[in-house]
Amino acid sequence: MDPIDDATWQYAQTSHIAWEYDDYFAELPLFRFDTEILDRVLTDRGRVIDLGCGTGRHVVHLARRGFNVVGVDLSPFMLDVAREKLKRESLHAELVRGSITDLSRFADGSFRCAICMFSTLGLIRGRRNRLDFLREVRRVLEPGGLFIAHVHNRTYKVWDREGRLWLLKNWFLRPFSKLEAGDVVGDYRGIPKMYLHLFSLGELKRLVREAGLRLEHVIPLNRTRGGLLPGRFLVSLRANGFLVVARKG
C-alpha cells in the first residue's frame, strides 16, 4: 500500500490551497496552543526537522528562536509560502520538497527533535506505513532526541450523532473495504476522496512504543483544541485530539 494517498498528492499540487492556507486556519486555537507546547518542550538549540511543515508556521517560529530548522513538505506551493515568510524576516531554514515517508536523505542521528503537527501523521495510509515512518523518525534522531506530534482522536466522535454513525459504519464495514479502523475518506477543500486516519489513545501509545520511542507525555486537547483538557475522567473519549511527546531512548 502506498503510504501517501493519491488525493493527498493532488492536495499538495493544488496551488490555491497553499496561498489560502494561513487565512483559512487563522482563527484555529490549536495553532496557538501547539506552539506554546513546542516552546515549553524545546529548551535547547539543537537541529529540528518539521515533517509536513506546510506554509512554515513552525519553521519560521523556530528560526526566530535561533534553531537550525529543516522543513519537509510534499507541496511546492506550501514551501514557496514558507520561503517568502523566511525572506521577509531575513531568517534562514532549509526547505526540502518531498514525502515525509522518505527520510533516506538524512543521516542517522541528524536531529535533536522531529515534529509532525496538525495531524500530518494521520495522512500516512496504513498502520504498517505509519510504524515504518516512526521508526525512520527514530533513526534520524540523536540519542535522547524528541518526537512531538499532533493527531485527531476518533473516539471524540461519540459526542455527536453523525460521529456515532460514522464510528458504527467504520467498524462494521471495515471487513468489506480497504479501510482500517479510524480511516476517513471524504471531500476536503475541493479534493475528492481525501484520506485521514483518526487515532484512538491506545493505538497512538502502542504505535509510538512499537517504533522504539519512549512515551513521555500525552497532552489531551480540550473541545476547542486551544488548551489542555481539564480533569482525568474519560480522557480517551473527551479529548478533541492529542499532542504526544516521545523520546529516543
C-alpha positions in Angstrom: 0.0 0.0 0.0 1.3 3.4 -1.0 1.8 5.4 2.3 0.7 8.7 0.6 -2.8 8.5 -0.9 -3.5 9.8 -4.4 -5.8 12.5 -3.1 -3.0 13.8 -0.8 -0.7 14.1 -3.8 -3.5 16.1 -5.5 -3.9 18.3 -2.4 -0.2 19.0 -2.4 -0.2 20.0 -6.1 -3.2 22.4 -5.8 -1.7 25.9 -5.6 -4.7 27.8 -4.2 -4.8 25.6 -1.0 -1.3 26.8 -0.2 -2.0 30.5 -1.0 -5.2 30.4 1.1 -3.9 28.2 3.9 -2.9 30.8 6.5 -6.1 32.7 6.1 -8.2 29.5 6.2 -6.8 28.5 9.6 -6.2 32.0 11.0 -8.6 31.5 13.9 -7.7 27.9 14.8 -6.9 27.8 18.6 -4.7 24.7 18.1 -2.1 26.7 16.2 -1.5 28.9 19.2 -1.5 26.0 21.8 0.8 23.6 19.9 3.3 26.5 19.5 3.1 27.0 23.3 3.8 23.3 23.8 6.8 23.4 21.5 8.2 26.5 23.3 7.8 24.7 26.6 9.4 21.4 25.5 12.2 22.6 23.2 14.7 24.1 25.6 18.0 23.7 23.7 19.0 24.8 20.3 19.6 21.5 18.5 18.7 20.8 14.9 14.9 20.4 14.3 13.1 18.7 11.4 9.5 19.8 10.7 7.8 16.9 8.9 4.9 18.2 6.9 5.9 21.8 7.5 3.2 23.3 5.3 3.5 27.1 5.0 6.1 27.2 7.6 4.4 28.4 10.7 6.7 26.3 13.0 9.7 26.6 10.7 9.6 30.4 10.9 8.8 30.5 14.6 11.7 28.2 15.5 14.1 30.0 13.2 13.2 33.2 15.1 14.2 31.4 18.3 17.6 30.5 16.8 17.0 26.9 15.9 18.6 25.2 12.9 15.4 24.1 11.2 14.7 21.8 8.2 11.2 21.8 6.8 9.9 18.9 4.6 6.7 19.1 2.6 5.1 17.5 -0.4 3.7 20.7 -1.7 6.0 23.1 -3.7 3.4 25.8 -3.2 3.4 25.5 0.6 7.2 25.7 0.5 7.0 28.8 -1.6 4.9 30.5 1.0 7.2 29.4 3.8 10.2 30.6 1.8 8.6 34.0 1.4 7.9 34.3 5.1 11.5 33.5 5.9 12.7 36.1 3.4 10.5 38.8 4.8 12.1 38.3 8.2 15.6 37.7 7.0 15.6 34.2 8.6 17.2 31.0 7.3 15.9 27.5 7.2 16.4 24.6 4.9 13.2 23.7 3.0 13.0 20.3 1.3 10.3 19.2 -1.1 9.5 15.5 -0.6 7.4 13.0 1.1 7.8 12.7 4.9 7.7 8.9 4.4 11.1 9.0 2.7 13.8 10.3 5.1 16.7 8.4 3.3 18.5 11.7 2.5 19.1 12.3 6.2 21.8 10.5 8.1 21.3 8.6 11.4 21.2 10.9 14.4 20.8 14.1 12.3 18.3 15.9 14.5 17.7 16.8 18.1 14.0 17.0 17.5 11.4 16.0 14.9 7.9 17.5 14.9 4.9 16.3 12.9 2.0 18.7 13.6 -1.7 19.2 12.7 -2.5 15.5 12.1 0.1 15.1 9.4 0.8 11.6 10.9 -2.8 10.8 10.0 -2.1 11.5 6.3 0.1 8.3 6.1 -2.1 5.5 4.9 -1.8 2.1 6.6 -0.7 1.1 10.1 2.4 -0.6 8.8 3.4 2.6 6.9 2.9 4.8 10.0 5.1 2.4 12.0 7.8 2.5 9.4 7.6 6.3 9.4 8.1 6.5 13.1 11.0 4.0 13.0 12.6 6.3 10.4 12.0 9.3 12.7 13.7 7.4 15.5 16.7 6.7 13.2 17.3 10.3 12.3 17.0 11.4 15.9 20.0 11.8 18.2 20.1 9.6 21.3 17.7 11.3 23.7 16.1 13.3 20.8 12.4 14.2 20.9 9.5 13.5 18.7 6.4 15.7 19.0 3.2 15.1 17.1 -0.5 16.0 16.9 -3.3 13.6 16.0 -7.0 13.7 15.9 -9.0 11.4 18.4 -11.5 9.2 16.6 -13.4 8.4 19.8 -14.3 12.0 20.3 -16.9 11.4 17.6 -19.2 9.8 20.1 -20.3 13.2 21.2 -22.4 14.0 18.1 -25.0 11.9 16.2 -23.2 11.9 12.8 -19.9 11.0 14.6 -21.6 8.0 16.3 -23.0 6.8 12.9 -19.6 7.1 11.3 -18.0 5.1 14.2 -20.6 2.3 13.7 -20.1 2.3 9.9 -16.3 2.4 10.2 -16.4 -0.6 12.5 -19.0 -2.8 10.7 -18.0 -2.0 7.1 -14.2 -2.3 7.7 -14.0 -6.1 6.9 -15.6 -5.3 3.5 -13.4 -2.4 2.5 -9.7 -1.5 2.3 -10.1 0.9 5.3 -8.7 0.4 8.7 -10.4 1.3 12.0 -10.1 5.1 12.1 -9.7 5.8 8.4 -11.8 8.6 7.0 -12.2 9.3 3.2 -14.2 12.3 2.0 -14.2 15.6 0.2 -11.9 18.3 1.7 -11.4 21.8 0.3 -12.4 20.6 -3.2 -10.3 17.5 -3.2 -12.4 14.3 -3.5 -11.7 11.2 -1.5 -9.1 12.8 0.8 -7.7 10.4 3.3 -7.1 10.9 7.0 -6.5 8.5 9.9 -8.0 9.3 13.3 -6.3 7.6 16.2 -7.6 6.1 19.5 -5.5 6.9 22.5 -4.5 3.3 23.0 -3.5 2.9 19.3 -1.3 6.1 19.5 0.5 4.8 22.6 1.1 1.4 21.1 2.4 2.8 17.8 4.9 5.1 19.5 6.2 2.4 21.7 6.4 -0.2 19.0 8.6 2.2 17.0 11.1 2.1 19.8 10.3 5.6 21.2 9.8 6.2 25.0 6.5 8.0 25.6 6.9 11.0 27.9 3.7 13.0 27.7 0.3 12.7 26.0 -1.5 16.0 26.2 -5.2 15.7 25.7 -6.8 18.7 23.9 -10.0 20.4 25.1 -13.1 20.9 23.0 -11.7 23.9 21.1 -8.2 22.4 20.8 -6.9 25.6 22.3 -5.7 24.1 25.6 -5.4 21.2 27.9 -8.5 19.1 28.6 -9.5 19.6 32.3 -9.9 16.6 34.5 -8.8 12.9 34.1 -12.3 11.3 33.7 -12.8 9.5 30.3 -9.9 11.4 28.7 -9.8 8.9 25.8 -13.3 9.9 24.9 -13.4 13.6 25.8 -10.2 14.8 24.2 -10.5 16.5 20.9 -7.1 15.2 19.8 -3.8 14.6 21.4 -0.3 16.1 21.4 2.3 13.4 22.1 5.9 13.9 23.2 8.2 10.9 23.0 12.0 10.4 23.3 14.6 8.2 21.6 15.9 6.1 24.5 
